[in-house]
Amino acid sequence: MTDRLKGKRALITAAGQGIGRTTAEMFIAEGAEVFATDVNSDLLSGLDCETYALDARSDASVRDGVERAQPDILFNCAGYVHHGSALDATDDDWDIGFDLNVKSMFRTIRAALPGMLERGTGSIINMSSAASSVIGAPNRFIYGTTKAAVIGLTKSVAIDYIQKGIRCNAVCPGTVESPSWHDRVRKLGEQLGSEEEAMKQFVARQPMGRVATTAEIAALVTYLGSDESAFTTGHAHIIDGGWSGQ
Ligand code: NAD
C-alpha cells in the first residue's frame, strides 16, 4: 500500500461487514484516519481504527457521528436489498428502501458538507449498484429504483459544489460476495430447492462467470477517495464484471 489517503479523515457507514468493512481496512492501510461505523456496532470489532454505532436512518445518530469524524472522505455504504417485483412490494417496503438506500445519504451529506466547505475539500462516495438506471435486474423493483435515485442525488451534489473543492461520485457494483449476498443465495436456494442452483443463477448474470470480491469494489472506492481521482466528479462508476457492458 502507498499512503494514498494519508492526512485524510474518512467516515464510512455500514462498515461492519461486506464492502464497507473491506473498504475500512483498505482506507486504514492507505494511511487514512478512519471512523468506521455501523448500526450494529458489535460487527465493528477487530477493525484497527475508531469505531462507533451510527444508524444511517436516524438524523440524530448521523449528526453525532459526522461531528465526531469531521470527514474529508464520506463513504455512504449503507443500503439493503428488497427482493421482489412491483406487485410484491408494500408501501412500507418502499418507504424503508428509500429511507435506508437514499435518504440516509441526504442525512450524512448535509451533516458533512459544512465542514468540507470550510476546509475547501471533500470526496463523497455513494453506494449505488449496476441494478439501478444502469441495468434492470429481476425482482429488484425497490432496490433498482432507490439505487437509480442515488445516481441522481450524486449528480446533484456534484454540480452544486463543483467549484468548492468537493467531489461526489457513485459506485455501481455488479454482484459482490458479501454476507448479505450469501443470505440471498440461501433464500433463493430454498425457493429453488437447491442452493447450488441459486448460486448458478447469480453467477450466470455475470459474464465473467464469477461475482466480485469486496476488495475489488473497495479498490475503486479508495481511488475515488484519493486525490488520484481529482478530475472525476458526478459520475456513476460501473464495476460489474461486464454485466451491463455486453
Ligand atoms: P451487507 O449487506 O452484507 O452488510 C450491510 C451492512 O449494513 C451490515 O453491516 C448492516 O449492519 C449495515 N446496516 C444496515 N442498516 C444500517 C443502518 N440503518 N445504518 C448503518 N448501517 C446499517 O454488505 P454488502 O453486500 O457489501 O452491501 C453494502 C452496500 O453495497 C449496500 O448499499 C448494497 O446495496 C451495496 N451493493 C451490494 C452488492 C452486493 O452484491 N453485495 C452489489 C451492489 C451494491
py3Dmol code that shows the C-alpha trace and the ligand (Angstrom):
import py3Dmol

protein = """\
ATOM      1  CA  MET A   1       0.000   0.000   0.000  1.00  0.00           C
ATOM      2  CA  THR A   2       1.079   3.540  -0.706  1.00  0.00           C
ATOM      3  CA  ASP A   3      -0.359   6.016   1.801  1.00  0.00           C
ATOM      4  CA  ARG A   4      -2.704   7.391  -0.862  1.00  0.00           C
ATOM      5  CA  LEU A   5      -5.089   8.606   1.852  1.00  0.00           C
ATOM      6  CA  LYS A   6      -2.525   9.983   4.305  1.00  0.00           C
ATOM      7  CA  GLY A   7      -3.777  13.084   6.103  1.00  0.00           C
ATOM      8  CA  LYS A   8      -7.435  12.390   5.292  1.00  0.00           C
ATOM      9  CA  ARG A   9     -10.224  11.651   7.739  1.00  0.00           C
ATOM     10  CA  ALA A  10     -12.734   9.123   6.410  1.00  0.00           C
ATOM     11  CA  LEU A  11     -16.208   8.254   7.659  1.00  0.00           C
ATOM     12  CA  ILE A  12     -17.760   5.000   6.457  1.00  0.00           C
ATOM     13  CA  THR A  13     -21.333   3.865   7.083  1.00  0.00           C
ATOM     14  CA  ALA A  14     -22.167   0.138   7.209  1.00  0.00           C
ATOM     15  CA  ALA A  15     -18.523  -0.770   7.846  1.00  0.00           C
ATOM     16  CA  GLY A  16     -19.391  -3.827   9.922  1.00  0.00           C
ATOM     17  CA  GLN A  17     -19.250  -6.333   7.087  1.00  0.00           C
ATOM     18  CA  GLY A  18     -19.055  -6.726   3.314  1.00  0.00           C
ATOM     19  CA  ILE A  19     -17.880  -3.879   1.078  1.00  0.00           C
ATOM     20  CA  GLY A  20     -17.930  -1.305   3.897  1.00  0.00           C
ATOM     21  CA  ARG A  21     -15.638  -3.348   6.129  1.00  0.00           C
ATOM     22  CA  THR A  22     -13.143  -4.185   3.387  1.00  0.00           C
ATOM     23  CA  THR A  23     -13.081  -0.505   2.422  1.00  0.00           C
ATOM     24  CA  ALA A  24     -12.380   0.485   6.043  1.00  0.00           C
ATOM     25  CA  GLU A  25      -9.436  -1.944   6.077  1.00  0.00           C
ATOM     26  CA  MET A  26      -8.125  -0.586   2.762  1.00  0.00           C
ATOM     27  CA  PHE A  27      -8.518   3.040   3.863  1.00  0.00           C
ATOM     28  CA  ILE A  28      -6.562   2.248   7.060  1.00  0.00           C
ATOM     29  CA  ALA A  29      -3.823   0.560   5.025  1.00  0.00           C
ATOM     30  CA  GLU A  30      -3.649   3.645   2.790  1.00  0.00           C
ATOM     31  CA  GLY A  31      -2.990   5.915   5.770  1.00  0.00           C
ATOM     32  CA  ALA A  32      -6.412   7.499   6.377  1.00  0.00           C
ATOM     33  CA  GLU A  33      -7.727   8.246   9.848  1.00  0.00           C
ATOM     34  CA  VAL A  34     -10.812   6.057   9.629  1.00  0.00           C
ATOM     35  CA  PHE A  35     -14.097   6.331  11.515  1.00  0.00           C
ATOM     36  CA  ALA A  36     -15.813   3.012  10.843  1.00  0.00           C
ATOM     37  CA  THR A  37     -19.487   2.937  11.791  1.00  0.00           C
ATOM     38  CA  ASP A  38     -22.440   0.576  11.580  1.00  0.00           C
ATOM     39  CA  VAL A  39     -25.924   0.339  13.074  1.00  0.00           C
ATOM     40  CA  ASN A  40     -24.676  -2.868  14.690  1.00  0.00           C
ATOM     41  CA  SER A  41     -21.503  -1.797  16.489  1.00  0.00           C
ATOM     42  CA  ASP A  42     -20.674  -5.398  17.507  1.00  0.00           C
ATOM     43  CA  LEU A  43     -19.769  -6.059  13.892  1.00  0.00           C
ATOM     44  CA  LEU A  44     -17.039  -3.408  14.027  1.00  0.00           C
ATOM     45  CA  SER A  45     -14.802  -5.300  16.436  1.00  0.00           C
ATOM     46  CA  GLY A  46     -11.380  -6.140  15.075  1.00  0.00           C
ATOM     47  CA  LEU A  47     -11.078  -3.011  12.940  1.00  0.00           C
ATOM     48  CA  ASP A  48      -7.905  -1.076  13.766  1.00  0.00           C
ATOM     49  CA  CYS A  49      -9.467   2.398  13.839  1.00  0.00           C
ATOM     50  CA  GLU A  50     -12.069   4.439  15.697  1.00  0.00           C
ATOM     51  CA  THR A  51     -15.414   2.611  15.612  1.00  0.00           C
ATOM     52  CA  TYR A  52     -18.875   3.532  16.851  1.00  0.00           C
ATOM     53  CA  ALA A  53     -22.566   2.929  16.252  1.00  0.00           C
ATOM     54  CA  LEU A  54     -24.195   5.075  13.588  1.00  0.00           C
ATOM     55  CA  ASP A  55     -27.709   4.410  12.369  1.00  0.00           C
ATOM     56  CA  ALA A  56     -27.957   5.907   8.879  1.00  0.00           C
ATOM     57  CA  ARG A  57     -31.748   6.053   9.332  1.00  0.00           C
ATOM     58  CA  SER A  58     -31.524   8.394  12.322  1.00  0.00           C
ATOM     59  CA  ASP A  59     -30.733  12.059  11.808  1.00  0.00           C
ATOM     60  CA  ALA A  60     -29.510  12.483  15.413  1.00  0.00           C
ATOM     61  CA  SER A  61     -27.190   9.493  15.114  1.00  0.00           C
ATOM     62  CA  VAL A  62     -25.836  10.746  11.777  1.00  0.00           C
ATOM     63  CA  ARG A  63     -25.230  14.271  13.114  1.00  0.00           C
ATOM     64  CA  ASP A  64     -23.325  12.922  16.156  1.00  0.00           C
ATOM     65  CA  GLY A  65     -21.302  10.527  14.020  1.00  0.00           C
ATOM     66  CA  VAL A  66     -20.351  13.146  11.438  1.00  0.00           C
ATOM     67  CA  GLU A  67     -19.480  15.716  14.123  1.00  0.00           C
ATOM     68  CA  ARG A  68     -17.092  13.208  15.676  1.00  0.00           C
ATOM     69  CA  ALA A  69     -15.391  12.304  12.390  1.00  0.00           C
ATOM     70  CA  GLN A  70     -15.261  15.679  10.572  1.00  0.00           C
ATOM     71  CA  PRO A  71     -14.621  13.689   7.404  1.00  0.00           C
ATOM     72  CA  ASP A  72     -12.721  14.669   4.271  1.00  0.00           C
ATOM     73  CA  ILE A  73     -13.954  11.408   2.740  1.00  0.00           C
ATOM     74  CA  LEU A  74     -17.528  10.256   3.268  1.00  0.00           C
ATOM     75  CA  PHE A  75     -18.357   6.755   2.041  1.00  0.00           C
ATOM     76  CA  ASN A  76     -22.120   6.215   2.162  1.00  0.00           C
ATOM     77  CA  CYS A  77     -22.214   2.429   2.004  1.00  0.00           C
ATOM     78  CA  ALA A  78     -25.377   1.618   3.993  1.00  0.00           C
ATOM     79  CA  GLY A  79     -28.124   0.012   1.948  1.00  0.00           C
ATOM     80  CA  TYR A  80     -30.229  -3.106   1.665  1.00  0.00           C
ATOM     81  CA  VAL A  81     -31.810  -5.336  -0.956  1.00  0.00           C
ATOM     82  CA  HIS A  82     -35.563  -5.704  -1.137  1.00  0.00           C
ATOM     83  CA  HIS A  83     -36.457  -8.832  -3.098  1.00  0.00           C
ATOM     84  CA  GLY A  84     -39.480  -8.690  -5.394  1.00  0.00           C
ATOM     85  CA  SER A  85     -41.385  -7.030  -8.217  1.00  0.00           C
ATOM     86  CA  ALA A  86     -43.810  -4.061  -8.106  1.00  0.00           C
ATOM     87  CA  LEU A  87     -46.594  -6.486  -7.210  1.00  0.00           C
ATOM     88  CA  ASP A  88     -44.655  -7.932  -4.284  1.00  0.00           C
ATOM     89  CA  ALA A  89     -43.737  -4.584  -2.715  1.00  0.00           C
ATOM     90  CA  THR A  90     -45.713  -2.908   0.055  1.00  0.00           C
ATOM     91  CA  ASP A  91     -45.809   0.809   0.885  1.00  0.00           C
ATOM     92  CA  ASP A  92     -43.678   0.044   3.930  1.00  0.00           C
ATOM     93  CA  ASP A  93     -41.081  -1.768   1.821  1.00  0.00           C
ATOM     94  CA  TRP A  94     -40.938   1.270  -0.461  1.00  0.00           C
ATOM     95  CA  ASP A  95     -40.528   3.716   2.446  1.00  0.00           C
ATOM     96  CA  ILE A  96     -37.869   1.618   4.164  1.00  0.00           C
ATOM     97  CA  GLY A  97     -35.995   1.157   0.882  1.00  0.00           C
ATOM     98  CA  PHE A  98     -35.915   4.882   0.164  1.00  0.00           C
ATOM     99  CA  ASP A  99     -35.101   5.779   3.759  1.00  0.00           C
ATOM    100  CA  LEU A 100     -32.100   3.453   4.077  1.00  0.00           C
ATOM    101  CA  ASN A 101     -30.800   3.492   0.498  1.00  0.00           C
ATOM    102  CA  VAL A 102     -31.352   7.178  -0.392  1.00  0.00           C
ATOM    103  CA  LYS A 103     -32.437   9.485   2.441  1.00  0.00           C
ATOM    104  CA  SER A 104     -29.598   8.179   4.623  1.00  0.00           C
ATOM    105  CA  MET A 105     -27.225   9.819   2.114  1.00  0.00           C
ATOM    106  CA  PHE A 106     -29.116  13.131   2.305  1.00  0.00           C
ATOM    107  CA  ARG A 107     -28.644  12.936   6.094  1.00  0.00           C
ATOM    108  CA  THR A 108     -24.904  12.253   6.056  1.00  0.00           C
ATOM    109  CA  ILE A 109     -24.176  14.680   3.219  1.00  0.00           C
ATOM    110  CA  ARG A 110     -25.998  17.617   4.781  1.00  0.00           C
ATOM    111  CA  ALA A 111     -24.183  16.929   8.055  1.00  0.00           C
ATOM    112  CA  ALA A 112     -20.736  16.601   6.434  1.00  0.00           C
ATOM    113  CA  LEU A 113     -20.893  19.349   3.795  1.00  0.00           C
ATOM    114  CA  PRO A 114     -20.476  22.428   6.036  1.00  0.00           C
ATOM    115  CA  GLY A 115     -17.132  21.096   7.376  1.00  0.00           C
ATOM    116  CA  MET A 116     -15.976  20.112   3.894  1.00  0.00           C
ATOM    117  CA  LEU A 117     -16.883  23.577   2.582  1.00  0.00           C
ATOM    118  CA  GLU A 118     -14.984  25.220   5.432  1.00  0.00           C
ATOM    119  CA  ARG A 119     -11.886  23.169   4.639  1.00  0.00           C
ATOM    120  CA  GLY A 120     -12.425  23.545   0.880  1.00  0.00           C
ATOM    121  CA  THR A 121     -12.033  19.841   0.210  1.00  0.00           C
ATOM    122  CA  GLY A 122     -14.100  16.691   0.275  1.00  0.00           C
ATOM    123  CA  SER A 123     -14.824  13.461  -1.566  1.00  0.00           C
ATOM    124  CA  ILE A 124     -18.244  11.884  -1.165  1.00  0.00           C
ATOM    125  CA  ILE A 125     -18.739   8.365  -2.482  1.00  0.00           C
ATOM    126  CA  ASN A 126     -22.259   6.953  -2.647  1.00  0.00           C
ATOM    127  CA  MET A 127     -23.061   3.257  -2.939  1.00  0.00           C
ATOM    128  CA  SER A 128     -25.373   2.674  -5.897  1.00  0.00           C
ATOM    129  CA  SER A 129     -25.465  -0.566  -7.916  1.00  0.00           C
ATOM    130  CA  ALA A 130     -25.411  -1.807 -11.504  1.00  0.00           C
ATOM    131  CA  ALA A 131     -29.042  -2.695 -10.756  1.00  0.00           C
ATOM    132  CA  SER A 132     -30.237   0.925 -10.990  1.00  0.00           C
ATOM    133  CA  SER A 133     -30.610   3.207 -14.021  1.00  0.00           C
ATOM    134  CA  VAL A 134     -27.682   1.212 -15.471  1.00  0.00           C
ATOM    135  CA  ILE A 135     -29.479  -2.127 -15.919  1.00  0.00           C
ATOM    136  CA  GLY A 136     -32.721  -3.754 -14.811  1.00  0.00           C
ATOM    137  CA  ALA A 137     -32.372  -6.854 -12.636  1.00  0.00           C
ATOM    138  CA  PRO A 138     -35.244  -9.268 -11.961  1.00  0.00           C
ATOM    139  CA  ASN A 139     -37.001  -8.876  -8.613  1.00  0.00           C
ATOM    140  CA  ARG A 140     -35.136  -5.713  -7.752  1.00  0.00           C
ATOM    141  CA  PHE A 141     -38.041  -3.234  -8.142  1.00  0.00           C
ATOM    142  CA  ILE A 142     -37.469  -1.175  -4.985  1.00  0.00           C
ATOM    143  CA  TYR A 143     -33.744  -1.818  -4.923  1.00  0.00           C
ATOM    144  CA  GLY A 144     -33.168  -0.733  -8.541  1.00  0.00           C
ATOM    145  CA  THR A 145     -35.397   2.320  -8.116  1.00  0.00           C
ATOM    146  CA  THR A 146     -33.567   3.502  -4.997  1.00  0.00           C
ATOM    147  CA  LYS A 147     -30.129   2.852  -6.458  1.00  0.00           C
ATOM    148  CA  ALA A 148     -31.090   4.894  -9.555  1.00  0.00           C
ATOM    149  CA  ALA A 149     -32.089   7.709  -7.191  1.00  0.00           C
ATOM    150  CA  VAL A 150     -28.622   7.523  -5.642  1.00  0.00           C
ATOM    151  CA  ILE A 151     -27.138   8.365  -9.045  1.00  0.00           C
ATOM    152  CA  GLY A 152     -29.412  11.429  -9.369  1.00  0.00           C
ATOM    153  CA  LEU A 153     -28.526  12.525  -5.839  1.00  0.00           C
ATOM    154  CA  THR A 154     -24.825  12.106  -6.635  1.00  0.00           C
ATOM    155  CA  LYS A 155     -25.007  14.247  -9.772  1.00  0.00           C
ATOM    156  CA  SER A 156     -26.954  16.970  -7.956  1.00  0.00           C
ATOM    157  CA  VAL A 157     -24.429  17.226  -5.129  1.00  0.00           C
ATOM    158  CA  ALA A 158     -21.522  17.122  -7.583  1.00  0.00           C
ATOM    159  CA  ILE A 159     -22.794  20.047  -9.671  1.00  0.00           C
ATOM    160  CA  ASP A 160     -23.747  22.220  -6.705  1.00  0.00           C
ATOM    161  CA  TYR A 161     -20.264  22.012  -5.137  1.00  0.00           C
ATOM    162  CA  ILE A 162     -18.038  21.515  -8.182  1.00  0.00           C
ATOM    163  CA  GLN A 163     -16.412  24.936  -7.705  1.00  0.00           C
ATOM    164  CA  LYS A 164     -15.879  24.437  -3.978  1.00  0.00           C
ATOM    165  CA  GLY A 165     -13.336  21.599  -3.923  1.00  0.00           C
ATOM    166  CA  ILE A 166     -15.920  18.930  -3.225  1.00  0.00           C
ATOM    167  CA  ARG A 167     -16.416  15.890  -5.422  1.00  0.00           C
ATOM    168  CA  CYS A 168     -19.287  13.431  -5.334  1.00  0.00           C
ATOM    169  CA  ASN A 169     -19.299  10.102  -7.172  1.00  0.00           C
ATOM    170  CA  ALA A 170     -21.329   6.917  -7.105  1.00  0.00           C
ATOM    171  CA  VAL A 171     -20.125   3.325  -7.427  1.00  0.00           C
ATOM    172  CA  CYS A 172     -22.270   0.771  -9.240  1.00  0.00           C
ATOM    173  CA  PRO A 173     -21.132  -2.780  -8.498  1.00  0.00           C
ATOM    174  CA  GLY A 174     -22.477  -5.944 -10.038  1.00  0.00           C
ATOM    175  CA  THR A 175     -22.942  -8.879  -7.679  1.00  0.00           C
ATOM    176  CA  VAL A 176     -20.434  -8.915  -4.831  1.00  0.00           C
ATOM    177  CA  GLU A 177     -19.662 -11.745  -2.456  1.00  0.00           C
ATOM    178  CA  SER A 178     -20.715 -10.411   0.964  1.00  0.00           C
ATOM    179  CA  PRO A 179     -22.572 -11.805   3.998  1.00  0.00           C
ATOM    180  CA  SER A 180     -25.943 -10.444   2.819  1.00  0.00           C
ATOM    181  CA  TRP A 181     -25.335 -11.862  -0.664  1.00  0.00           C
ATOM    182  CA  HIS A 182     -24.811 -15.308   0.874  1.00  0.00           C
ATOM    183  CA  ASP A 183     -28.162 -14.822   2.678  1.00  0.00           C
ATOM    184  CA  ARG A 184     -29.827 -14.002  -0.659  1.00  0.00           C
ATOM    185  CA  VAL A 185     -28.323 -17.102  -2.258  1.00  0.00           C
ATOM    186  CA  ARG A 186     -29.567 -19.220   0.660  1.00  0.00           C
ATOM    187  CA  LYS A 187     -33.103 -17.764   0.365  1.00  0.00           C
ATOM    188  CA  LEU A 188     -33.276 -18.302  -3.390  1.00  0.00           C
ATOM    189  CA  GLY A 189     -31.891 -21.792  -2.818  1.00  0.00           C
ATOM    190  CA  GLU A 190     -34.816 -22.529  -0.502  1.00  0.00           C
ATOM    191  CA  GLN A 191     -37.249 -21.437  -3.248  1.00  0.00           C
ATOM    192  CA  LEU A 192     -35.469 -23.425  -5.942  1.00  0.00           C
ATOM    193  CA  GLY A 193     -34.800 -26.430  -3.731  1.00  0.00           C
ATOM    194  CA  SER A 194     -31.070 -26.166  -4.325  1.00  0.00           C
ATOM    195  CA  GLU A 195     -28.501 -23.643  -3.105  1.00  0.00           C
ATOM    196  CA  GLU A 196     -26.165 -24.745  -5.867  1.00  0.00           C
ATOM    197  CA  GLU A 197     -28.789 -23.807  -8.486  1.00  0.00           C
ATOM    198  CA  ALA A 198     -29.289 -20.417  -6.757  1.00  0.00           C
ATOM    199  CA  MET A 199     -25.550 -19.761  -6.869  1.00  0.00           C
ATOM    200  CA  LYS A 200     -25.537 -20.690 -10.579  1.00  0.00           C
ATOM    201  CA  GLN A 201     -28.323 -18.162 -11.301  1.00  0.00           C
ATOM    202  CA  PHE A 202     -26.470 -15.343  -9.557  1.00  0.00           C
ATOM    203  CA  VAL A 203     -23.209 -16.167 -11.315  1.00  0.00           C
ATOM    204  CA  ALA A 204     -24.936 -16.604 -14.698  1.00  0.00           C
ATOM    205  CA  ARG A 205     -25.764 -12.904 -14.921  1.00  0.00           C
ATOM    206  CA  GLN A 206     -22.074 -12.065 -14.542  1.00  0.00           C
ATOM    207  CA  PRO A 207     -20.446 -12.622 -17.962  1.00  0.00           C
ATOM    208  CA  MET A 208     -17.057 -13.239 -16.313  1.00  0.00           C
ATOM    209  CA  GLY A 209     -18.537 -16.316 -14.707  1.00  0.00           C
ATOM    210  CA  ARG A 210     -17.901 -15.112 -11.171  1.00  0.00           C
ATOM    211  CA  VAL A 211     -19.076 -12.458  -8.734  1.00  0.00           C
ATOM    212  CA  ALA A 212     -16.833  -9.672  -7.404  1.00  0.00           C
ATOM    213  CA  THR A 213     -14.779  -9.718  -4.248  1.00  0.00           C
ATOM    214  CA  THR A 214     -15.326  -6.914  -1.754  1.00  0.00           C
ATOM    215  CA  ALA A 215     -11.670  -5.921  -2.274  1.00  0.00           C
ATOM    216  CA  GLU A 216     -12.322  -5.224  -5.966  1.00  0.00           C
ATOM    217  CA  ILE A 217     -15.048  -2.727  -5.031  1.00  0.00           C
ATOM    218  CA  ALA A 218     -13.044  -1.249  -2.129  1.00  0.00           C
ATOM    219  CA  ALA A 219     -10.177  -0.526  -4.536  1.00  0.00           C
ATOM    220  CA  LEU A 220     -12.476   1.683  -6.641  1.00  0.00           C
ATOM    221  CA  VAL A 221     -13.805   3.445  -3.540  1.00  0.00           C
ATOM    222  CA  THR A 222     -10.221   4.046  -2.381  1.00  0.00           C
ATOM    223  CA  TYR A 223      -9.333   5.570  -5.748  1.00  0.00           C
ATOM    224  CA  LEU A 224     -12.392   7.845  -5.576  1.00  0.00           C
ATOM    225  CA  GLY A 225     -11.480   8.908  -2.041  1.00  0.00           C
ATOM    226  CA  SER A 226      -7.895   9.710  -3.011  1.00  0.00           C
ATOM    227  CA  ASP A 227      -6.504  12.709  -4.881  1.00  0.00           C
ATOM    228  CA  GLU A 228      -5.658  10.378  -7.803  1.00  0.00           C
ATOM    229  CA  SER A 229      -9.290  10.782  -8.854  1.00  0.00           C
ATOM    230  CA  ALA A 230      -9.224  14.603  -8.541  1.00  0.00           C
ATOM    231  CA  PHE A 231     -10.659  15.111 -12.049  1.00  0.00           C
ATOM    232  CA  THR A 232     -13.737  12.927 -11.658  1.00  0.00           C
ATOM    233  CA  THR A 233     -16.999  14.050 -10.129  1.00  0.00           C
ATOM    234  CA  GLY A 234     -20.697  13.482 -10.762  1.00  0.00           C
ATOM    235  CA  HIS A 235     -20.178  10.046 -12.268  1.00  0.00           C
ATOM    236  CA  ALA A 236     -21.662   6.633 -11.736  1.00  0.00           C
ATOM    237  CA  HIS A 237     -18.589   4.372 -11.807  1.00  0.00           C
ATOM    238  CA  ILE A 238     -19.696   0.963 -13.028  1.00  0.00           C
ATOM    239  CA  ILE A 239     -17.767  -2.064 -11.738  1.00  0.00           C
ATOM    240  CA  ASP A 240     -19.869  -5.053 -12.702  1.00  0.00           C
ATOM    241  CA  GLY A 241     -17.684  -7.649 -14.412  1.00  0.00           C
ATOM    242  CA  GLY A 242     -19.155  -6.651 -17.770  1.00  0.00           C
ATOM    243  CA  TRP A 243     -22.789  -7.318 -16.724  1.00  0.00           C
ATOM    244  CA  SER A 244     -24.136  -4.091 -18.276  1.00  0.00           C
ATOM    245  CA  GLY A 245     -21.400  -3.740 -20.886  1.00  0.00           C
ATOM    246  CA  GLN A 246     -22.349  -6.526 -23.272  1.00  0.00           C
TER     247      GLN A 246
END
"""
ligand_1 = """\
44
NAD
P -24.043 -6.385 3.646
O -25.394 -6.178 3.042
O -23.606 -7.768 3.889
O -23.955 -5.582 5.015
C -24.714 -4.419 5.199
C -24.253 -3.693 6.455
O -25.138 -2.566 6.599
C -24.373 -4.512 7.736
O -23.156 -4.431 8.457
C -25.516 -3.822 8.489
O -25.401 -3.880 9.899
C -25.388 -2.392 7.962
N -26.610 -1.592 8.126
C -27.893 -1.999 7.944
N -28.744 -0.997 8.259
C -27.976 0.066 8.617
C -28.264 1.378 9.072
N -29.528 1.796 9.231
N -27.232 2.217 9.351
C -25.948 1.795 9.235
N -25.611 0.546 8.826
C -26.615 -0.305 8.528
O -22.946 -5.595 2.789
P -22.774 -5.510 1.210
O -23.485 -6.619 0.499
O -21.329 -5.303 0.984
O -23.580 -4.175 0.807
C -23.094 -2.884 1.129
C -23.675 -1.880 0.151
O -23.298 -2.241 -1.170
C -25.201 -1.785 0.150
O -25.597 -0.449 -0.042
C -25.584 -2.628 -1.058
O -26.841 -2.253 -1.616
C -24.437 -2.299 -1.994
N -24.248 -3.279 -3.065
C -24.046 -4.594 -2.747
C -23.895 -5.524 -3.776
C -23.704 -6.993 -3.488
O -23.884 -7.819 -4.399
N -23.324 -7.379 -2.284
C -23.950 -5.099 -5.115
C -24.129 -3.746 -5.388
C -24.284 -2.842 -4.352
"""
view = py3Dmol.view(width=600, height=400)
view.addModel(protein, "pdb")
view.setStyle({"model": 0}, {"cartoon": {"style": "trace"}})
view.addModel(ligand_1, "xyz")
view.setStyle({"model": 1}, {"stick": {}})
view.zoomTo()
view.show()
